Amino acid sequence: MIFFTGGTIGMSPSEGVHGVTPGGNFQRLLDQLAPQEYNVSLRPVTWSDQPSPHMRPEDMFRLAREVEAELKNENVDGVVILHGTDVLAETAYMCDLVIDSDKPVILTGSMRYYSESGYDGIRNLINAVRACLLPIPPGTGTCVLMTDRLFTARDAVKVNSLNVDAFESREAGIVGYVAGENVILAGCPLHHKQRRKLRPESIEKNVALITSYTGMDRSLIDYAKHVGNKGLVIEGFGAGNVPPGIVPAIEDCVENGIPVVLATRCIEGGVWPIYGYPGGGADLQDKGVILCGRLGGPKARIRLMCALGLTSDMDQIRDLFEDV
């Protein structure tokens, strides 16, 4: 099955509009794809046609639930999701947390619009379909295929806003790569404990993500609490360290039963309880802050939304962030 959600892969210039916009090019993509895969029956689903910055967490959750329902059909071997690249990794991670199936789920998109020179959309789509036909090892989970490489949803991150080669893996390596007209599994190590499923009936959408900056005071965190956020993810510096001016606000949140998850602005390395000074990772952990390991801030927010959909108990939420 091919779910089309929108994104640059289906966009084209519109008369009288500055820039490209959703263009309804899904059928054209399918027409180009059909001759490439002779032994595959393709079932298209026009789920939406929107830019990925318009995707809300509740949309991601609904998409994941609908994909999972389709995967229960014995005639469905796998699902490709066409998606805008800006938040593709977040939707992929939502699918990874929610979908309980060993059948392949592959997200892909394009960095160039439909009628642009060097359009990469059809190549990514063809290779995503081919990846769905592979014996991907159980436990791999949802994957992202971009620029001839296959990443786990947990590790995929967009690192370039313009280049075709826009995605990388945080540290774990790639699942596979394209060689000619084949997708080859690379045999990267899989971390089954890191793929614990979170299967809430709904998610808590009121979770804020705040990035630390030098000299920061408590006002943003106080505001996030004031407007009713039920959880908070903070991107700190380095291994997970924040300015001392926000520590009292963090303490207030924890004391009032609002889980605070600590991530890092760094792409690699993750969060570790090393520093014991005020605002250091070890100091914050002692104050009840939850460390999210190697998970980046946007995905830590997705995970916290799912966790809060299951429980409001701080210890249980902390347990759901173990081994990430």
Backbone bond lengths (Angstrom), bond angles and torsions (degrees), N, CA, C in turn:
res aa  C-N    CA-C-N  psi(-1)  N-CA   C-N-CA  omega(-1)  CA-C   N-CA-C  phi
1 M - - - 1.455 - - 1.521 108.71 -
2 I 1.316 116.31 144.25 1.463 122.04 177.64 1.517 108.38 -121.42
3 F 1.336 116.04 110.59 1.453 122.25 177.10 1.523 108.74 -91.15
4 F 1.303 116.81 123.39 1.462 121.11 176.61 1.520 108.70 -102.62
5 T 1.351 116.82 117.06 1.467 120.58 178.77 1.522 111.79 -106.19
6 G 1.335 116.54 -13.37 1.458 120.22 -178.79 1.514 111.36 119.46
7 G 1.325 115.79 -158.13 1.452 121.10 179.77 1.515 112.70 103.37
8 T 1.332 115.59 178.82 1.457 122.18 -177.08 1.524 112.13 -57.75
9 I 1.314 117.13 -29.67 1.462 121.11 -178.30 1.527 112.28 -57.75
10 G 1.332 117.65 -24.50 1.459 121.02 179.33 1.518 114.09 -114.38
11 M 1.327 117.11 8.55 1.465 120.11 -175.39 1.529 111.82 -91.21
12 S 1.318 115.04 158.51 1.470 122.06 176.64 1.524 108.25 -156.92
13 P 1.336 117.95 163.62 1.469 120.30 178.68 1.525 111.00 -63.21
14 S 1.324 114.97 145.86 1.468 121.26 176.66 1.518 109.26 -119.48
15 E 1.306 116.36 139.42 1.461 121.20 -178.78 1.526 110.18 -62.57
16 G 1.316 115.69 130.18 1.458 120.90 178.13 1.506 114.92 81.80
17 V 1.350 117.44 3.87 1.465 121.69 -179.30 1.520 108.85 -117.91
18 H 1.323 116.61 133.36 1.460 121.16 176.25 1.520 108.59 -80.70
19 G 1.319 117.49 113.34 1.456 121.24 -178.32 1.513 111.96 99.11
20 V 1.338 115.74 169.94 1.459 120.57 -179.16 1.523 110.26 -88.32
21 T 1.324 115.37 154.74 1.463 122.26 -176.92 1.529 108.77 -140.62
22 P 1.339 117.27 166.31 1.469 119.59 176.12 1.525 110.45 -51.64
23 G 1.345 114.40 131.87 1.462 117.74 -170.05 1.505 115.98 -123.38
24 G 1.362 118.17 4.24 1.459 118.81 178.68 1.517 113.42 64.14
25 N 1.335 117.51 39.43 1.463 121.18 -175.84 1.534 113.61 -97.23
26 F 1.332 117.45 14.16 1.465 120.45 -176.55 1.525 111.63 -59.63
27 Q 1.316 117.36 -45.19 1.462 119.74 -178.31 1.527 111.46 -64.11
28 R 1.336 117.11 -36.34 1.463 119.72 177.44 1.528 110.66 -62.91
29 L 1.330 116.17 -39.39 1.457 120.01 176.76 1.521 110.90 -61.72
30 L 1.313 116.46 -45.20 1.459 120.43 -179.84 1.519 111.17 -63.23
31 D 1.327 116.77 -38.75 1.461 120.28 179.34 1.529 110.91 -63.23
32 Q 1.336 116.62 -36.21 1.466 120.19 178.01 1.522 111.63 -74.66
33 L 1.323 116.63 -30.06 1.454 121.20 -177.52 1.526 111.96 -76.55
34 A 1.321 117.41 -38.09 1.460 122.09 -170.98 1.529 114.02 -52.24
35 P 1.334 120.60 -44.41 1.472 118.80 -178.85 1.529 113.77 -69.82
36 Q 1.329 118.17 -15.08 1.454 120.89 -173.48 1.527 112.62 -79.53
37 E 1.323 117.19 -33.93 1.456 121.42 -173.28 1.528 109.71 -118.69
38 Y 1.326 115.65 92.61 1.461 119.82 -171.59 1.528 112.86 -74.62
39 N 1.310 118.02 -26.04 1.462 120.88 -174.43 1.519 113.13 -104.15
40 V 1.301 116.96 20.73 1.461 121.06 -177.45 1.523 109.68 -123.33
41 S 1.307 115.95 132.02 1.459 121.09 172.81 1.521 107.79 -93.66
42 L 1.320 116.46 119.88 1.464 121.92 -175.59 1.524 110.07 -101.70
43 R 1.317 116.31 130.78 1.458 121.13 177.37 1.526 108.63 -119.40
44 P 1.340 118.09 106.78 1.472 120.64 -177.25 1.524 112.23 -81.91
45 V 1.320 115.61 146.42 1.464 122.93 174.18 1.522 107.78 -130.97
46 T 1.327 117.03 113.04 1.463 120.09 175.64 1.523 107.63 -84.19
47 W 1.323 115.41 92.45 1.469 121.12 -173.76 1.532 110.60 -81.70
48 S 1.327 116.43 -40.38 1.468 122.18 174.78 1.520 107.19 -166.92
49 D 1.309 117.17 176.63 1.468 122.28 172.84 1.514 107.03 -143.05
50 Q 1.348 114.84 76.83 1.457 119.82 -175.02 1.522 110.83 -134.20
51 P 1.323 117.13 151.18 1.463 120.16 173.66 1.523 109.51 -62.65
52 S 1.316 117.19 146.38 1.465 117.97 -175.88 1.530 113.86 -64.70
53 P 1.366 121.12 -27.86 1.463 117.42 174.83 1.530 113.46 -63.33
54 H 1.336 117.61 -14.42 1.457 120.85 176.32 1.524 112.14 -84.94
55 M 1.325 117.98 -9.67 1.463 121.63 179.10 1.525 109.62 -73.49
56 R 1.341 116.04 125.24 1.457 122.04 176.05 1.528 109.57 -96.38
57 P 1.334 117.98 158.38 1.473 118.66 177.23 1.523 113.04 -54.80
58 E 1.339 117.22 -36.66 1.464 118.74 178.96 1.526 111.47 -67.12
59 D 1.347 117.14 -30.24 1.465 119.96 174.17 1.530 110.23 -67.35
60 M 1.329 116.23 -43.88 1.463 120.76 178.19 1.518 111.23 -58.94
61 F 1.337 115.73 -42.50 1.462 120.92 -179.64 1.521 110.72 -64.90
62 R 1.322 116.95 -44.21 1.469 120.82 179.60 1.527 110.22 -63.75
63 L 1.321 117.41 -41.88 1.460 120.73 177.67 1.527 110.65 -59.91
64 A 1.322 116.72 -45.86 1.466 120.42 -179.83 1.522 111.59 -60.45
65 R 1.330 116.80 -42.72 1.465 120.34 179.76 1.525 111.04 -65.30
66 E 1.324 117.57 -38.64 1.463 120.34 -179.18 1.527 111.17 -71.20
67 V 1.328 117.10 -37.54 1.460 120.27 176.15 1.524 110.32 -64.46
68 E 1.326 117.04 -43.03 1.462 120.43 179.20 1.528 111.14 -60.62
69 A 1.324 116.60 -40.74 1.465 119.96 178.91 1.532 110.70 -61.23
70 E 1.324 117.54 -40.14 1.459 120.87 -179.91 1.528 111.63 -69.66
71 L 1.316 117.24 -33.05 1.461 120.79 -179.20 1.525 112.35 -67.38
72 K 1.316 117.42 -19.11 1.468 120.67 177.86 1.525 111.67 -72.09
73 N 1.328 116.94 -16.51 1.464 121.40 177.01 1.528 108.73 -72.16
74 E 1.314 117.63 123.95 1.467 121.16 -176.08 1.527 112.33 -63.92
75 N 1.325 117.69 -19.17 1.460 120.95 179.47 1.523 113.02 -84.28
76 V 1.306 117.20 -6.41 1.467 121.48 179.70 1.523 108.85 -98.26
77 D 1.329 115.61 118.17 1.465 120.51 -178.88 1.517 113.26 -89.39
78 G 1.333 117.00 -22.56 1.455 120.44 -179.10 1.509 110.55 179.05
79 V 1.326 115.86 171.42 1.463 121.97 -177.00 1.524 109.65 -131.67
80 V 1.331 115.24 133.14 1.460 122.35 169.18 1.524 107.42 -107.67
81 I 1.321 116.91 132.83 1.462 122.25 178.01 1.525 108.08 -115.06
82 L 1.326 116.46 119.89 1.463 121.70 174.86 1.516 108.56 -89.83
83 H 1.323 116.80 128.39 1.465 120.82 -166.70 1.519 108.91 -150.45
84 G 1.313 117.17 149.42 1.460 120.70 171.70 1.511 110.87 -63.89
85 T 1.334 116.69 147.26 1.465 119.63 -171.18 1.527 114.45 -80.29
86 D 1.339 118.30 -19.70 1.472 119.22 -173.75 1.527 111.99 -58.07
87 V 1.325 117.78 -44.67 1.472 120.68 -179.80 1.523 110.52 -121.84
88 L 1.322 116.58 21.37 1.467 120.73 179.56 1.527 111.64 -55.40
89 A 1.321 117.23 -41.77 1.464 120.33 -177.23 1.526 111.77 -64.92
90 E 1.331 117.54 -31.43 1.463 120.10 178.85 1.522 111.09 -72.69
91 T 1.334 117.16 -43.34 1.464 119.27 176.21 1.520 110.15 -62.96
92 A 1.329 117.32 -39.87 1.464 120.50 178.37 1.523 110.43 -60.86
93 Y 1.334 116.73 -41.27 1.466 119.44 -179.08 1.523 111.23 -69.37
94 M 1.338 117.50 -36.39 1.461 119.78 174.77 1.526 109.98 -59.91
95 C 1.323 116.80 -44.65 1.463 120.34 177.48 1.521 110.71 -61.53
96 D 1.321 116.80 -40.34 1.457 121.22 -179.07 1.523 111.66 -62.74
97 L 1.332 116.84 -37.74 1.462 121.04 179.96 1.523 112.80 -74.26
98 V 1.330 116.16 -35.40 1.466 120.80 -168.09 1.526 113.04 -95.87
99 I 1.323 118.33 -39.89 1.466 121.30 -172.40 1.521 110.38 -77.98
100 D 1.319 115.89 124.40 1.460 121.94 178.72 1.527 108.50 -107.93
101 S 1.313 116.63 84.28 1.454 122.83 179.93 1.519 108.37 -160.03
102 D 1.322 116.18 144.41 1.458 120.10 176.02 1.526 111.98 -91.35
103 K 1.337 117.21 1.28 1.455 119.74 175.32 1.536 109.36 -72.81
104 P 1.317 118.02 147.14 1.468 120.39 -176.07 1.527 112.94 -65.07
105 V 1.318 115.61 136.30 1.463 123.55 169.15 1.523 106.18 -126.34
106 I 1.321 117.19 116.32 1.460 122.67 -174.09 1.525 109.30 -122.12
107 L 1.325 117.79 124.70 1.459 121.90 173.78 1.518 109.43 -101.04
108 T 1.322 115.47 139.80 1.458 120.19 176.27 1.519 108.97 -150.24
109 G 1.319 115.28 170.78 1.463 121.46 179.45 1.513 108.24 -164.95
110 S 1.308 116.66 -151.13 1.464 119.86 176.85 1.518 109.57 -150.68
111 M 1.317 115.07 156.02 1.452 121.30 177.06 1.522 111.41 -95.96
112 R 1.331 116.91 -15.72 1.459 121.33 178.76 1.516 109.35 -116.93
113 Y 1.327 115.92 145.53 1.463 119.39 -175.81 1.525 110.97 -78.18
114 Y 1.316 115.47 170.24 1.461 122.36 -164.98 1.529 113.66 -55.28
115 S 1.317 118.03 -44.21 1.466 120.01 -175.12 1.529 112.80 -99.41
116 E 1.331 117.67 11.35 1.462 121.25 -178.30 1.526 110.95 -81.22
117 S 1.327 116.32 147.61 1.459 121.12 176.08 1.524 110.11 -60.12
118 G 1.335 116.51 134.15 1.458 120.37 -179.96 1.512 113.60 78.10
119 Y 1.329 117.10 23.06 1.474 122.07 -179.14 1.533 110.92 -51.02
120 D 1.333 116.12 124.86 1.460 121.37 -176.54 1.522 113.75 -100.09
121 G 1.332 117.57 -0.50 1.458 120.36 -173.25 1.506 114.56 -65.25
122 I 1.335 117.89 -47.07 1.463 119.50 -175.33 1.524 110.81 -67.19
123 R 1.340 117.28 -37.45 1.471 119.83 177.59 1.531 110.59 -63.22
124 N 1.327 116.88 -44.94 1.463 119.70 178.91 1.524 111.32 -62.99
125 L 1.331 116.74 -39.82 1.460 120.27 179.66 1.522 111.05 -65.31
126 I 1.329 117.65 -46.59 1.464 120.93 178.99 1.526 110.61 -58.32
127 N 1.325 116.44 -46.07 1.463 119.52 -177.69 1.527 111.93 -70.48
128 A 1.324 117.97 -29.96 1.460 120.15 175.61 1.530 110.56 -66.24
129 V 1.334 116.58 -40.10 1.471 119.93 176.14 1.524 109.90 -63.54
130 R 1.309 117.07 -43.43 1.464 119.95 177.95 1.526 111.73 -62.06
131 A 1.325 116.46 -38.37 1.465 119.78 178.87 1.517 111.13 -63.52
132 C 1.332 116.53 -32.46 1.468 120.22 178.36 1.527 112.40 -65.67
133 L 1.315 117.12 -19.53 1.465 121.21 -178.67 1.525 112.32 -91.18
134 L 1.319 117.11 -3.36 1.460 121.10 -179.42 1.527 111.61 -79.76
135 P 1.315 116.31 154.49 1.474 119.53 171.60 1.528 109.93 -80.76
136 I 1.337 115.68 67.67 1.469 119.59 -179.73 1.525 109.06 -62.96
137 P 1.328 119.32 129.00 1.458 121.46 -173.65 1.528 112.55 -59.02
138 P 1.328 117.57 140.07 1.470 120.04 174.51 1.524 110.04 -55.48
139 G 1.304 115.99 140.32 1.458 120.23 -178.58 1.511 113.65 96.93
140 T 1.336 116.75 -10.08 1.468 119.01 178.81 1.519 110.71 -67.63
141 G 1.324 116.67 -41.31 1.462 120.94 179.26 1.508 112.34 81.05
142 T 1.315 115.29 -169.00 1.457 122.27 179.93 1.528 109.94 -61.36
143 C 1.332 115.96 142.69 1.465 121.37 -178.55 1.525 111.01 -125.60
144 V 1.309 114.77 162.07 1.459 123.74 174.40 1.513 107.75 -119.65
145 L 1.337 117.61 128.07 1.460 121.44 174.96 1.521 108.88 -114.66
146 M 1.311 115.46 116.78 1.463 122.21 176.59 1.516 108.95 -144.84
147 T 1.304 116.31 137.31 1.459 123.76 174.66 1.529 111.85 51.27
148 D 1.332 115.69 50.90 1.463 122.55 173.09 1.522 114.06 68.21
149 R 1.340 118.16 17.06 1.457 120.23 177.28 1.521 110.11 -132.63
150 L 1.323 114.46 145.62 1.459 122.17 -177.97 1.525 108.62 -112.07
151 F 1.345 116.31 120.46 1.463 122.58 -177.57 1.534 110.20 -114.28
152 T 1.329 117.14 154.36 1.458 119.07 167.89 1.523 108.54 -73.34
153 A 1.324 115.72 149.14 1.469 120.23 179.88 1.523 110.93 -60.60
154 R 1.308 116.94 -34.07 1.456 120.65 -177.42 1.522 111.78 -65.79
155 D 1.334 117.16 -34.63 1.458 120.66 -172.97 1.516 114.20 -101.30
156 A 1.329 118.41 -15.03 1.465 120.43 -176.93 1.521 110.74 -67.60
157 V 1.329 116.02 135.80 1.460 121.07 177.71 1.526 108.63 -145.54
158 K 1.320 116.31 137.25 1.461 120.68 176.52 1.527 108.15 -81.84
159 V 1.331 116.30 121.67 1.460 120.71 -174.45 1.522 113.32 -113.61
160 N 1.341 117.23 -8.11 1.461 120.00 179.76 1.516 108.83 -137.51
161 S 1.325 117.09 133.19 1.457 121.07 -174.67 1.518 113.74 -82.47
162 L 1.344 117.98 -14.37 1.465 120.99 -173.09 1.522 114.64 -127.79
163 N 1.325 118.15 -39.40 1.455 120.75 -172.92 1.526 112.06 -65.52
164 V 1.314 116.12 150.21 1.463 120.43 175.33 1.529 110.39 -60.87
165 D 1.332 116.00 -38.42 1.467 120.77 178.56 1.532 108.48 -85.48
166 A 1.327 115.68 75.86 1.463 120.58 -167.17 1.517 114.69 -101.17
167 F 1.334 118.61 -12.98 1.463 121.07 -173.25 1.526 111.33 -114.29
168 E 1.333 113.97 147.76 1.456 121.80 174.87 1.530 108.59 -139.08
169 S 1.326 114.20 169.00 1.463 120.79 173.06 1.516 107.96 -97.73
170 R 1.322 117.03 140.48 1.469 119.31 -177.06 1.530 111.48 -57.39
171 E 1.332 117.61 -50.66 1.464 119.36 178.86 1.524 112.83 -159.99
172 A 1.305 118.30 -17.47 1.460 120.73 -168.48 1.524 114.03 -82.27
173 G 1.333 118.37 -4.58 1.453 119.84 -177.94 1.518 111.26 87.95
174 I 1.318 116.06 -173.52 1.455 121.47 -176.21 1.523 110.85 -105.99
175 V 1.325 115.12 157.01 1.462 121.72 177.65 1.524 110.11 -82.33
176 G 1.341 116.50 -36.32 1.456 120.54 -178.03 1.512 111.10 -165.37
177 Y 1.330 115.21 176.79 1.460 119.95 -178.90 1.529 108.52 -150.70
178 V 1.313 114.96 161.54 1.463 121.27 -179.33 1.523 109.00 -91.81
179 A 1.338 115.31 130.61 1.464 122.02 174.99 1.522 107.24 -128.58
180 G 1.315 117.29 107.10 1.458 120.36 -175.56 1.513 110.40 64.49
181 E 1.318 116.60 -119.61 1.459 121.12 178.81 1.525 111.62 -105.53
182 N 1.312 116.65 20.01 1.461 121.33 -179.46 1.524 110.71 -122.09
183 V 1.326 115.33 150.36 1.454 121.45 170.42 1.523 107.11 -105.59
184 I 1.327 116.40 121.35 1.460 122.76 -173.98 1.524 109.53 -106.16
185 L 1.326 117.23 130.19 1.455 120.15 175.00 1.524 109.51 -72.43
186 A 1.324 116.09 135.96 1.463 120.92 -175.26 1.515 112.97 -93.92
187 G 1.328 116.34 -12.89 1.455 119.22 178.43 1.508 114.08 72.71
188 C 1.340 117.21 31.79 1.467 119.24 179.11 1.519 109.26 -68.07
189 P 1.328 118.86 148.55 1.459 121.25 -178.91 1.519 111.12 -63.83
190 L 1.321 115.75 138.11 1.458 121.40 178.99 1.515 109.11 -107.46
191 H 1.319 116.08 144.84 1.460 121.66 -177.37 1.528 107.83 -114.75
192 H 1.331 116.03 90.37 1.455 120.08 -173.17 1.530 111.89 -62.58
193 K 1.333 117.59 -35.83 1.463 119.57 179.93 1.523 111.03 -64.28
194 Q 1.323 117.11 -26.42 1.450 120.43 -177.67 1.527 112.04 -80.95
195 R 1.339 116.96 -1.22 1.453 120.78 -179.61 1.521 110.89 -111.91
196 R 1.319 116.97 33.06 1.455 120.01 176.28 1.523 109.14 -58.52
197 K 1.327 116.03 130.08 1.455 120.20 -178.11 1.526 111.12 -78.96
198 L 1.305 115.96 137.18 1.459 123.01 171.39 1.519 106.04 -115.15
199 R 1.321 117.34 113.10 1.453 120.82 -170.59 1.534 111.19 -121.73
200 P 1.332 116.82 66.75 1.464 119.38 179.07 1.524 111.09 -75.55
201 E 1.313 116.07 158.29 1.463 120.74 173.83 1.528 110.53 -76.09
202 S 1.328 115.96 -23.92 1.459 121.73 176.33 1.519 107.23 -152.97
203 I 1.337 116.63 168.10 1.457 120.66 178.03 1.528 109.65 -114.05
204 E 1.324 115.22 158.90 1.465 121.28 173.78 1.519 107.61 -92.32
205 K 1.333 117.23 106.72 1.459 120.30 -174.39 1.521 113.20 -79.45
206 N 1.330 118.52 -16.54 1.462 121.18 -177.45 1.532 110.95 -87.20
207 V 1.317 114.58 71.95 1.465 122.07 176.63 1.529 107.49 -129.64
208 A 1.310 116.57 124.75 1.463 121.47 -176.29 1.522 110.99 -96.35
209 L 1.328 115.83 150.14 1.460 122.91 173.42 1.524 107.72 -121.10
210 I 1.326 116.48 119.05 1.460 122.01 -176.76 1.524 109.00 -123.32
211 T 1.317 116.01 129.68 1.462 121.84 178.03 1.519 110.19 -95.43
212 S 1.309 115.41 131.12 1.468 120.29 179.09 1.523 111.41 -69.79
213 Y 1.330 115.51 148.98 1.459 121.33 172.09 1.519 108.39 -141.41
214 T 1.318 116.72 157.64 1.463 120.46 -174.82 1.520 110.75 -63.15
215 G 1.318 115.92 138.77 1.451 121.81 179.33 1.514 114.06 75.55
216 M 1.283 118.46 12.80 1.469 123.65 -174.97 1.536 110.98 -64.23
217 D 1.350 115.59 139.21 1.462 119.21 174.02 1.534 109.05 -105.31
218 R 1.317 116.70 -172.38 1.454 121.04 -171.52 1.528 113.89 -85.59
219 S 1.311 119.43 -1.96 1.462 121.45 -168.10 1.530 113.37 -60.96
220 L 1.328 118.51 -42.94 1.466 120.12 -178.25 1.524 111.72 -65.19
221 I 1.320 116.39 -40.49 1.466 119.53 179.57 1.524 110.21 -68.95
222 D 1.331 116.62 -40.87 1.469 119.38 176.44 1.522 111.09 -60.88
223 Y 1.319 116.86 -39.33 1.465 120.35 179.44 1.531 110.90 -66.74
224 A 1.342 115.62 -42.65 1.467 119.01 178.48 1.523 111.01 -59.21
225 K 1.309 116.66 -39.50 1.462 120.73 176.70 1.522 110.80 -68.60
226 H 1.327 117.22 -42.31 1.462 122.30 -176.85 1.528 112.05 -61.65
227 V 1.330 117.83 -38.35 1.467 120.62 -176.28 1.524 112.57 -85.31
228 G 1.322 117.57 5.14 1.458 119.70 169.78 1.506 116.96 98.44
229 N 1.336 118.72 17.59 1.458 118.75 175.80 1.523 110.20 -65.26
230 K 1.328 115.32 135.49 1.468 121.35 -177.09 1.522 112.16 -92.68
231 G 1.318 116.47 -7.99 1.449 121.56 178.07 1.508 109.14 -157.92
232 L 1.322 115.98 163.29 1.462 120.73 -175.57 1.523 109.31 -145.43
233 V 1.333 116.03 132.17 1.458 121.87 171.82 1.517 107.38 -113.78
234 I 1.317 115.92 129.30 1.461 121.57 179.83 1.519 108.69 -116.68
235 E 1.324 116.20 125.99 1.459 121.24 172.60 1.523 108.00 -89.37
236 G 1.315 115.45 113.11 1.448 120.59 179.23 1.512 111.78 -94.98
237 F 1.322 115.52 -173.33 1.454 121.90 176.50 1.535 109.38 -89.01
238 G 1.321 115.96 159.47 1.467 120.90 169.99 1.514 113.78 48.46
239 A 1.322 116.09 -129.59 1.463 122.03 -177.02 1.522 112.88 -80.79
240 G 1.343 116.42 10.81 1.454 120.42 178.96 1.512 111.64 112.26
241 N 1.318 115.77 65.44 1.459 121.75 -177.81 1.522 108.52 -134.44
242 V 1.338 116.88 142.21 1.460 120.85 -173.25 1.524 110.35 -128.57
243 P 1.334 117.44 161.54 1.467 119.96 176.72 1.526 111.14 -61.57
244 P 1.329 118.05 144.81 1.463 120.29 -177.49 1.518 113.45 -63.45
245 G 1.346 117.48 -23.57 1.457 120.41 -177.42 1.516 114.53 -65.25
246 I 1.347 118.08 -19.22 1.463 119.19 -178.88 1.533 113.04 -99.65
247 V 1.336 116.62 -5.61 1.472 119.45 -176.46 1.533 112.17 -61.12
248 P 1.353 120.42 -44.96 1.474 118.77 178.86 1.532 112.72 -59.42
249 A 1.325 117.97 -36.95 1.464 120.70 178.76 1.519 110.96 -67.63
250 I 1.320 116.65 -37.99 1.467 120.43 176.64 1.525 109.83 -63.34
251 E 1.330 116.52 -43.45 1.460 120.59 178.32 1.527 110.82 -60.21
252 D 1.324 117.63 -41.20 1.470 121.09 178.70 1.522 111.07 -60.97
253 C 1.324 116.73 -42.71 1.470 120.32 179.36 1.523 110.64 -60.89
254 V 1.324 116.62 -49.38 1.464 120.59 -177.96 1.523 110.64 -62.46
255 E 1.326 116.40 -42.12 1.467 119.84 179.72 1.519 112.70 -64.80
256 N 1.332 116.65 -24.61 1.463 121.20 179.17 1.534 112.78 -97.69
257 G 1.320 115.85 16.31 1.457 120.02 174.36 1.516 115.17 77.55
258 I 1.330 117.55 16.45 1.467 121.65 177.31 1.528 107.94 -96.71
259 P 1.328 117.88 112.48 1.469 118.65 -178.50 1.519 111.66 -66.15
260 V 1.327 115.38 134.93 1.466 122.07 176.66 1.517 107.38 -116.56
261 V 1.331 115.62 122.68 1.463 122.03 -179.44 1.524 108.23 -108.57
262 L 1.318 116.01 134.17 1.457 121.75 -177.51 1.516 110.56 -104.27
263 A 1.337 116.38 123.52 1.465 123.77 174.56 1.528 107.56 -118.74
264 T 1.330 116.60 -173.98 1.457 120.74 177.78 1.520 110.40 -129.98
265 R 1.331 115.18 151.33 1.461 120.24 175.60 1.526 111.49 -72.41
266 C 1.318 117.59 -16.57 1.463 121.55 -178.38 1.527 110.58 -74.15
267 I 1.334 116.17 142.85 1.459 120.69 179.44 1.522 111.11 -72.91
268 E 1.324 117.88 -36.44 1.457 121.40 -177.50 1.522 110.62 -119.81
269 G 1.323 115.32 157.50 1.464 121.66 174.76 1.514 114.01 104.74
270 G 1.330 116.76 -46.37 1.458 120.06 177.92 1.518 113.54 81.30
271 V 1.323 114.03 -171.65 1.465 122.78 -176.05 1.523 109.71 -102.90
272 W 1.334 115.71 134.26 1.464 120.50 -179.48 1.532 109.49 -142.23
273 P 1.323 117.45 144.09 1.474 120.93 -179.29 1.524 111.13 -81.93
274 I 1.323 116.35 76.71 1.463 121.10 -175.77 1.526 111.86 -100.50
275 Y 1.339 116.79 -43.11 1.466 119.97 -169.45 1.522 111.55 -102.21
276 G 1.353 114.04 132.52 1.449 120.21 -176.50 1.513 115.06 -101.40
277 Y 1.336 117.98 1.87 1.467 119.98 177.78 1.529 109.49 -71.90
278 P 1.351 118.39 163.90 1.464 120.29 -179.95 1.529 111.92 -55.67
279 G 1.315 116.88 120.25 1.453 122.07 -176.98 1.510 114.31 93.54
280 G 1.348 117.67 -7.20 1.460 120.95 176.49 1.526 110.81 -72.59
281 G 1.336 116.46 160.03 1.460 120.25 -176.78 1.513 113.78 -58.79
282 A 1.330 117.59 -42.24 1.463 120.90 179.18 1.528 110.85 -66.45
283 D 1.331 116.22 -41.08 1.467 121.46 178.06 1.529 110.59 -61.35
284 L 1.331 117.05 -43.99 1.460 120.63 -179.18 1.528 111.51 -68.28
285 Q 1.331 116.69 -38.29 1.466 119.37 177.66 1.535 110.33 -62.05
286 D 1.334 117.30 -40.62 1.461 121.00 178.12 1.529 111.55 -64.16
287 K 1.320 117.24 -25.34 1.458 121.67 179.37 1.531 112.35 -86.71
288 G 1.325 117.48 0.82 1.459 120.56 176.52 1.509 115.26 103.24
289 V 1.343 117.45 3.55 1.459 120.41 177.82 1.526 109.34 -72.95
290 I 1.327 116.37 142.57 1.462 122.98 -178.82 1.520 108.89 -93.25
291 L 1.319 117.62 125.29 1.459 122.00 177.58 1.531 109.80 -89.71
292 C 1.332 116.38 136.16 1.474 119.56 -173.63 1.518 113.19 -101.94
293 G 1.338 118.22 15.87 1.454 119.94 175.39 1.520 112.33 62.73
294 R 1.329 116.52 -129.66 1.460 121.93 -176.45 1.519 112.63 -93.06
295 L 1.313 117.60 6.30 1.461 120.65 -179.66 1.526 109.73 -77.98
296 G 1.341 117.44 133.34 1.458 121.15 178.22 1.519 112.23 -73.07
297 G 1.324 116.50 165.39 1.457 121.73 -175.98 1.519 114.93 -56.30
298 P 1.359 120.13 -51.12 1.460 119.98 -179.39 1.527 113.48 -58.76
299 K 1.335 117.28 -39.65 1.467 119.74 179.95 1.523 111.19 -76.51
300 A 1.340 117.45 -31.60 1.463 119.54 173.85 1.526 110.07 -61.65
301 R 1.334 116.84 -36.45 1.468 120.66 176.93 1.527 110.59 -65.10
302 I 1.335 117.62 -43.69 1.467 120.63 177.02 1.523 110.13 -59.61
303 R 1.322 116.79 -43.84 1.470 120.36 -179.24 1.522 110.97 -65.13
304 L 1.341 117.60 -40.47 1.461 120.43 179.39 1.524 111.00 -66.39
305 M 1.326 118.12 -37.36 1.463 121.16 175.64 1.522 111.27 -59.10
306 C 1.336 115.58 -43.74 1.468 119.50 178.73 1.526 110.81 -68.57
307 A 1.329 116.72 -41.91 1.465 120.20 -179.84 1.525 110.95 -61.08
308 L 1.333 117.00 -43.35 1.464 120.57 179.24 1.525 111.89 -69.39
309 G 1.330 116.99 -20.48 1.455 120.04 172.57 1.516 112.60 -71.80
310 L 1.341 115.83 -17.32 1.459 121.36 179.69 1.521 112.87 -99.48
311 T 1.339 117.05 -36.95 1.462 120.17 -173.14 1.520 110.61 -160.34
312 S 1.327 115.91 156.10 1.463 121.33 172.20 1.523 110.95 -110.05
313 D 1.334 116.45 2.24 1.457 121.32 -179.55 1.531 109.74 -74.21
314 M 1.325 116.47 123.47 1.465 121.23 -173.88 1.526 111.95 -61.52
315 D 1.333 117.37 -41.40 1.462 120.01 -178.94 1.521 111.37 -66.55
316 Q 1.328 116.99 -37.68 1.461 119.75 178.42 1.522 110.99 -68.31
317 I 1.327 116.00 -39.10 1.471 119.41 177.51 1.522 109.69 -64.17
318 R 1.328 116.88 -42.38 1.462 120.47 178.10 1.528 110.22 -59.48
319 D 1.330 116.32 -41.29 1.463 120.07 179.27 1.521 111.35 -63.02
320 L 1.346 117.62 -34.06 1.459 121.53 -179.60 1.529 112.40 -72.25
321 F 1.338 116.64 -10.91 1.463 120.95 175.98 1.532 111.44 -102.85
322 E 1.333 117.96 3.40 1.454 120.13 177.27 1.527 109.16 -68.24
323 D 1.300 117.04 145.10 1.465 124.18 174.06 1.524 113.69 63.11
324 V 1.338 118.61 26.01 1.441 118.89 175.79 1.533 110.93 -96.49
